Amino acid sequence: MEPQHQHQQPHPNDDNTSGGSGKGSFLCRQSSTRWTPTTDQIRILKDLYYNNGVRSPSADQIQRISARLRQYGKIEGKNVFYWFQNHKA
C-alpha cells in the first residue's frame, strides 16, 4: 500500500512534502503569464526602435528602458530584450 501512496505524491498533490522545490519550478512555469505591453509601452518602444535606430540595446540600456516603461505598467528587462529580438527579425 505504501508504494501506491508514494506514487501519487510526486506531482500535482505534493504541497506538503520536502521535495516541493521541484514542484515549485513546475508551478512557476504553469502559472507564468505572458507580458502584455500597454499602448504607451509599445509607443515608447517603437519610438526608440524606429526613430533612434536602437536595434540591439546593451544590458544597461535595457535596464534604463524597462525602468522608464515601468511607470506605464508591469515590465521586466527580459521583456525589453525579447521585444527588440523579435523586431529585428
C-alpha positions as CSV (number, residue, x, y, z in Angstrom):
1,M,0.0,0.0,0.0
2,E,2.8,2.4,0.8
3,P,4.4,2.3,-2.7
4,Q,1.0,3.3,-4.2
5,H,0.8,6.2,-1.8
6,Q,4.3,7.3,-2.8
7,H,3.5,7.0,-6.4
8,Q,0.6,9.5,-6.0
9,Q,2.7,12.2,-4.4
10,P,5.3,13.4,-6.9
11,H,3.5,16.0,-9.0
12,P,0.1,17.7,-8.5
13,N,-0.7,17.0,-4.9
14,D,2.6,17.1,-3.0
15,D,2.3,20.6,-1.5
16,N,3.4,19.3,2.0
17,T,6.4,17.2,1.0
18,S,10.1,18.3,1.4
19,G,10.5,17.8,-2.4
20,G,8.5,20.9,-3.1
21,S,11.3,22.7,-4.8
22,G,10.9,20.7,-7.9
23,K,7.2,21.2,-7.8
24,G,7.7,25.0,-7.3
25,S,9.5,25.3,-10.6
26,F,6.8,23.2,-12.2
27,L,4.2,25.6,-10.9
28,C,6.1,28.7,-11.9
29,R,6.1,27.5,-15.5
30,Q,2.4,26.8,-15.4
31,S,1.4,30.0,-13.6
32,S,3.7,32.4,-15.5
33,T,1.8,34.8,-17.8
34,R,2.9,36.5,-21.0
35,W,3.8,40.1,-20.8
36,T,1.1,42.2,-22.4
37,P,2.5,45.6,-23.2
38,T,0.4,48.7,-22.7
39,T,-0.3,51.1,-25.6
40,D,2.2,53.6,-24.1
41,Q,4.9,50.9,-23.7
42,I,4.5,49.9,-27.3
43,R,4.6,53.6,-28.4
44,I,7.8,54.3,-26.5
45,L,9.5,51.1,-27.7
46,K,8.6,51.9,-31.3
47,D,9.9,55.4,-30.9
48,L,13.2,54.1,-29.6
49,Y,13.4,51.4,-32.2
50,Y,12.4,53.2,-35.3
51,N,13.3,56.9,-34.6
52,N,16.6,56.4,-32.8
53,G,17.8,53.3,-34.6
54,V,18.2,51.2,-31.5
55,R,18.5,47.6,-32.7
56,S,20.4,45.7,-30.0
57,P,20.4,47.6,-26.7
58,S,23.1,46.9,-24.2
59,A,22.2,45.4,-20.8
60,D,22.5,48.9,-19.3
61,Q,20.2,50.4,-22.0
62,I,17.7,47.5,-21.4
63,Q,17.6,48.3,-17.7
64,R,17.0,52.0,-18.4
65,I,14.3,51.3,-21.0
66,S,12.5,48.9,-18.7
67,A,12.7,51.4,-15.8
68,R,11.2,54.1,-18.0
69,L,8.4,51.7,-19.2
70,R,7.6,50.5,-15.7
71,Q,5.7,53.7,-15.0
72,Y,3.2,52.6,-17.6
73,G,2.7,49.0,-16.4
74,K,4.5,45.8,-15.3
75,I,7.6,45.0,-17.3
76,E,11.0,43.3,-16.8
77,G,14.3,43.7,-18.6
78,K,13.8,40.3,-20.4
79,N,10.6,41.7,-21.9
80,V,12.5,44.6,-23.4
81,F,15.3,42.3,-24.6
82,Y,12.9,39.9,-26.3
83,W,10.9,42.8,-27.9
84,F,14.0,44.0,-29.6
85,Q,15.0,40.5,-30.6
86,N,11.5,39.9,-32.2
87,H,11.6,43.2,-34.0
88,K,15.0,42.6,-35.6
89,A,13.6,39.6,-37.4
